[in-house]
Amino acid sequence: MSQIRLKTPFEVERIRKAGRIAARVLRACKEAIEPNRTTAGELNALAERLVLEMGGFPAFKGYRLYPGVLCVSINEQIVHGLPDGRVIREGDIVSLDIGVFYEGFCCDTAITVIAGHTDYQRKRLVRYTEEALRVGIEHARPGNTTGDISYAIESYVKQGGFQPAQGLAGHGVGRFLHEMPDIPNWGMQPGKGVKLQPGMVLAIEPMIVMGSPEVEIADDHWAIITRDRKPAAHFEHTVLVTENGAEILTIE
């Protein structure tokens, strides 16, 4: 999609309903994670069952031939990890990413969970990434630009000694899973990019790494991983730009 289309109240309500479904699914998957027991495949099966039971439709399954409902990205996997038979181990950083359609409109949301106990620096990575999402959302208001969101995210995580993964970005969302505008997490300046207007629906998603920001594609041709194999974290909300700021749509 090359054109940005503002969403009507009718469309926003459907995205909001999709967002409620997605939020409930991620909460259930988070609660199901148990070190040395849960597999990525089990989480995917749980997600698919719950999405369908609640009247939604998986947005990821079949998208560009992706086989899963849920992306399960572990440790050095930043995004697009396949929900396969991997067992989740003690201390793993597990990112769960899901898209849901409801009556023709979709949302996109992600959380990162630590399985069991881990070290202090990994906990800081996850905390800074979640806080970076909050900071980015605070800048999603009329008169600001996509560059304001990007710069706020990058500046915040660098204060903690972390970096955004290069080449990865948030995006518009609504009738399609990926719409304009792109919202990079790195390399933008305040005031640059697309000016934000009420009615825009954006998927803001910091993808933050502990080491080098350089990335590569894994051998499975799906997961995007850190080149130095250091861990990453990912949080995402779909938000509506309103006259008064951003409303988060991917909450229960």
Backbone torsions as a table, in degrees:
resi	resn	phi	psi	omega
1	MET	NA	127.1	-178.0
2	SER	-102.9	-8.9	-176.3
3	GLN	-116.5	140.1	177.7
4	ILE	-89.7	123.2	-179.7
5	ARG	-114.8	124.2	177.9
6	LEU	-70.7	143.8	-175.6
7	LYS	-89.4	141.4	176.5
8	THR	-82.1	163.1	176.0
9	PRO	-56.0	-37.0	177.4
10	PHE	-60.0	-46.2	-179.1
11	GLU	-67.9	-41.4	179.5
12	VAL	-59.9	-39.5	-179.1
13	GLU	-63.6	-37.0	177.6
14	ARG	-70.8	-38.3	175.4
15	ILE	-64.3	-39.8	178.4
16	ARG	-61.3	-42.0	178.5
17	LYS	-66.5	-39.9	174.3
18	ALA	-60.4	-39.6	-179.6
19	GLY	-64.5	-37.1	178.2
20	ARG	-65.6	-41.5	178.0
21	ILE	-61.4	-48.5	-177.8
22	ALA	-61.3	-41.0	-179.6
23	ALA	-63.8	-40.7	179.1
24	ARG	-66.3	-38.5	179.4
25	VAL	-65.2	-45.3	179.9
26	LEU	-63.9	-37.7	177.4
27	ARG	-62.4	-44.0	179.9
28	ALA	-64.3	-40.5	179.0
29	CYS	-67.0	-40.2	177.5
30	LYS	-59.3	-44.7	-179.1
31	GLU	-67.7	-22.3	-178.0
32	ALA	-83.8	-13.2	-176.1
33	ILE	-72.6	120.3	175.9
34	GLU	-133.2	123.5	-178.9
35	PRO	-55.0	138.1	175.4
36	ASN	69.1	7.4	177.5
37	ARG	-125.6	-51.6	-175.2
38	THR	-73.2	140.3	171.9
39	THR	-111.9	157.8	177.6
40	ALA	-59.4	-36.5	179.4
41	GLY	-64.3	-38.1	177.6
42	GLU	-65.1	-39.2	177.6
43	LEU	-63.6	-40.9	178.9
44	ASN	-62.9	-43.3	179.2
45	ALA	-63.5	-40.9	177.2
46	LEU	-62.6	-44.7	-179.4
47	ALA	-61.4	-44.5	-178.4
48	GLU	-64.0	-43.6	179.8
49	ARG	-61.2	-44.4	-177.3
50	LEU	-69.6	-41.3	178.5
51	VAL	-57.8	-47.1	-178.2
52	LEU	-68.4	-39.2	179.1
53	GLU	-62.3	-32.3	-177.3
54	MET	-91.2	7.7	173.5
55	GLY	88.1	11.3	177.5
56	GLY	-97.5	-176.8	177.7
57	PHE	-138.3	134.6	-178.2
58	PRO	-63.5	127.1	-178.5
59	ALA	-84.4	-26.6	-176.5
60	PHE	-83.1	-34.7	-171.9
61	LYS	-63.3	117.9	-178.4
62	GLY	88.4	-10.1	179.3
63	TYR	-70.2	117.4	-173.6
64	ARG	52.0	32.4	178.0
65	LEU	71.7	16.4	176.4
66	TYR	-63.5	132.9	-171.7
67	PRO	-85.7	-12.1	-172.1
68	GLY	-108.2	167.5	172.0
69	VAL	-88.7	-33.7	-174.0
70	LEU	-120.8	137.8	167.4
71	CYS	-90.1	126.9	178.7
72	VAL	-120.1	102.9	-174.3
73	SER	-109.9	124.0	-171.4
74	ILE	-117.0	128.2	174.8
75	ASN	58.5	-106.7	-176.1
76	GLU	-75.0	-10.4	175.0
77	GLN	-75.2	122.6	-176.7
78	ILE	-85.5	-52.8	179.4
79	VAL	-148.2	165.7	172.8
80	HIS	67.7	23.2	175.3
81	GLY	-65.2	134.7	-179.2
82	LEU	-72.6	138.6	176.1
83	PRO	-82.1	78.4	-173.9
84	ASP	-103.6	-152.7	-176.1
85	GLY	-89.4	13.3	179.6
86	ARG	-62.1	136.5	174.4
87	VAL	-88.3	133.7	178.7
88	ILE	-80.1	126.1	-174.2
89	ARG	-102.1	162.2	175.7
90	GLU	-55.2	128.2	177.6
91	GLY	88.3	-5.2	178.5
92	ASP	-64.2	143.0	168.3
93	ILE	-93.7	119.6	-173.4
94	VAL	-119.4	115.7	176.6
95	SER	-99.4	130.0	-179.0
96	LEU	-115.2	122.0	-174.8
97	ASP	-127.9	131.4	-177.7
98	ILE	-144.7	146.5	171.1
99	GLY	-121.7	141.3	-177.7
100	VAL	-133.5	134.1	170.3
101	PHE	-96.0	142.5	170.2
102	TYR	-139.8	116.5	-179.9
103	GLU	48.4	46.2	171.2
104	GLY	90.1	1.1	-179.8
105	PHE	-131.4	147.0	-170.8
106	CYS	-130.5	163.8	175.1
107	CYS	-126.4	172.7	179.6
108	ASP	-147.5	128.9	-175.9
109	THR	-153.5	154.6	-177.3
110	ALA	-151.6	151.5	172.6
111	ILE	-136.0	162.2	173.5
112	THR	-123.3	134.9	-175.0
113	VAL	-125.0	141.9	171.4
114	ILE	-98.4	125.2	-179.9
115	ALA	-81.8	109.2	179.1
116	GLY	71.8	-136.6	-175.7
117	HIS	-102.9	146.8	177.1
118	THR	-149.1	-176.9	-175.9
119	ASP	-83.9	167.6	-174.3
120	TYR	-60.5	-42.2	-175.5
121	GLN	-67.6	-36.3	176.6
122	ARG	-66.5	-39.3	176.4
123	LYS	-62.2	-40.3	177.7
124	ARG	-63.4	-40.0	178.4
125	LEU	-58.2	-48.4	-178.8
126	VAL	-65.1	-42.6	-178.9
127	ARG	-64.2	-44.6	-179.8
128	TYR	-64.9	-36.3	179.4
129	THR	-67.1	-42.2	178.1
130	GLU	-65.5	-41.2	178.1
131	GLU	-66.6	-34.3	178.0
132	ALA	-63.2	-35.9	175.2
133	LEU	-62.3	-45.7	178.6
134	ARG	-58.9	-44.7	180.0
135	VAL	-62.3	-43.2	178.5
136	GLY	-62.0	-42.6	179.9
137	ILE	-63.3	-37.5	178.8
138	GLU	-60.1	-26.1	-179.3
139	HIS	-93.1	0.8	179.7
140	ALA	-88.8	75.6	-178.0
141	ARG	-139.1	155.8	-176.8
142	PRO	-56.3	140.4	-178.8
143	GLY	94.4	-27.1	173.0
144	ASN	-78.8	177.1	179.4
145	THR	-127.5	169.6	174.1
146	THR	-60.6	-30.9	176.8
147	GLY	-64.6	-33.4	176.9
148	ASP	-64.5	-41.2	177.5
149	ILE	-63.8	-48.8	-177.1
150	SER	-60.4	-47.5	-177.4
151	TYR	-63.8	-39.6	179.7
152	ALA	-63.1	-43.0	179.5
153	ILE	-63.9	-50.4	-177.2
154	GLU	-62.6	-43.6	-178.8
155	SER	-62.7	-40.6	-177.1
156	TYR	-65.1	-48.2	-175.0
157	VAL	-71.2	-30.2	178.3
158	LYS	-66.7	-28.4	175.4
159	GLN	-60.8	-30.3	179.8
160	GLY	-91.1	1.8	-179.8
161	GLY	88.8	14.5	-179.6
162	PHE	-112.8	172.9	-179.1
163	GLN	-140.8	150.4	170.6
164	PRO	-70.7	143.7	173.8
165	ALA	-66.0	133.3	-176.0
166	GLN	-72.1	142.2	172.5
167	GLY	84.4	-2.8	-178.4
168	LEU	-106.8	147.7	-171.2
169	ALA	-151.3	155.4	165.6
170	GLY	-77.4	-174.3	-170.0
171	HIS	-168.2	165.5	169.0
172	GLY	-70.4	159.6	-178.9
173	VAL	-154.9	155.1	179.6
174	GLY	164.3	-99.2	176.7
175	ARG	-71.1	-29.1	177.5
176	PHE	-121.0	156.3	-178.1
177	LEU	-66.8	-37.9	177.5
178	HIS	-124.2	115.8	177.4
179	GLU	-126.0	171.1	172.1
180	MET	-77.5	151.4	5.2
181	PRO	-93.4	161.2	168.7
182	ASP	-76.3	148.3	178.1
183	ILE	-129.3	83.9	178.8
184	PRO	-60.9	153.0	175.3
185	ASN	-96.0	2.3	-173.5
186	TRP	-149.5	154.6	169.4
187	GLY	74.2	14.2	179.7
188	MET	-109.4	157.6	178.1
189	GLN	-116.0	150.7	177.4
190	PRO	-56.4	139.8	178.6
191	GLY	84.9	-10.3	179.1
192	LYS	-92.2	167.1	178.3
193	GLY	88.7	-153.9	-174.5
194	VAL	-90.9	133.9	177.2
195	LYS	-73.9	135.0	-176.0
196	LEU	-84.6	140.9	179.6
197	GLN	-132.4	150.6	173.7
198	PRO	-56.3	137.0	-177.8
199	GLY	101.8	-12.7	173.4
200	MET	-73.0	140.0	173.8
201	VAL	-118.4	123.7	-171.2
202	LEU	-125.8	141.0	169.7
203	ALA	-100.7	104.5	-179.5
204	ILE	-95.4	126.8	-171.0
205	GLU	-148.9	88.7	172.5
206	PRO	-61.2	130.1	173.9
207	MET	-122.5	104.4	-163.9
208	ILE	-118.5	141.2	-175.4
209	VAL	-119.4	154.8	179.8
210	MET	-81.4	-30.2	-175.8
211	GLY	-115.4	-126.8	-179.0
212	SER	-68.3	143.2	178.4
213	PRO	-77.7	-4.2	-177.0
214	GLU	-72.5	141.9	-175.6
215	VAL	-128.1	166.0	173.6
216	GLU	-152.5	169.1	178.9
217	ILE	-90.5	134.7	179.9
218	ALA	-69.4	168.2	-178.9
219	ASP	-62.8	-22.4	178.7
220	ASP	-79.0	-1.5	177.2
221	HIS	69.1	11.8	178.6
222	TRP	-119.9	-59.1	-174.4
223	ALA	-65.5	137.7	169.7
224	ILE	-97.1	123.9	-172.3
225	ILE	-123.2	160.7	175.5
226	THR	-73.5	137.4	-177.9
227	ARG	-64.5	-34.0	-180.0
228	ASP	-89.4	2.7	176.7
229	ARG	66.1	18.6	173.3
230	LYS	-83.2	157.3	-170.3
231	PRO	-72.4	162.2	-179.9
232	ALA	-135.8	163.5	175.3
233	ALA	-138.1	159.1	-172.4
234	HIS	-150.2	124.0	171.1
235	PHE	-129.0	148.4	-176.3
236	GLU	-154.3	139.7	169.0
237	HIS	-131.9	148.3	166.2
238	THR	-91.4	126.9	-176.2
239	VAL	-127.9	151.4	173.9
240	LEU	-103.0	128.2	173.1
241	VAL	-79.9	120.9	178.8
242	THR	-116.0	175.3	177.3
243	GLU	-59.3	-28.5	-174.3
244	ASN	-103.4	7.6	-178.2
245	GLY	128.3	-151.4	-176.3
246	ALA	-104.9	136.9	171.9
247	GLU	-107.4	124.4	177.9
248	ILE	-75.5	125.7	-178.4
249	LEU	-98.2	-17.2	-176.1
250	THR	-100.3	57.9	174.4
251	ILE	-133.6	159.3	-179.2
252	GLU	-76.8	NA	NA
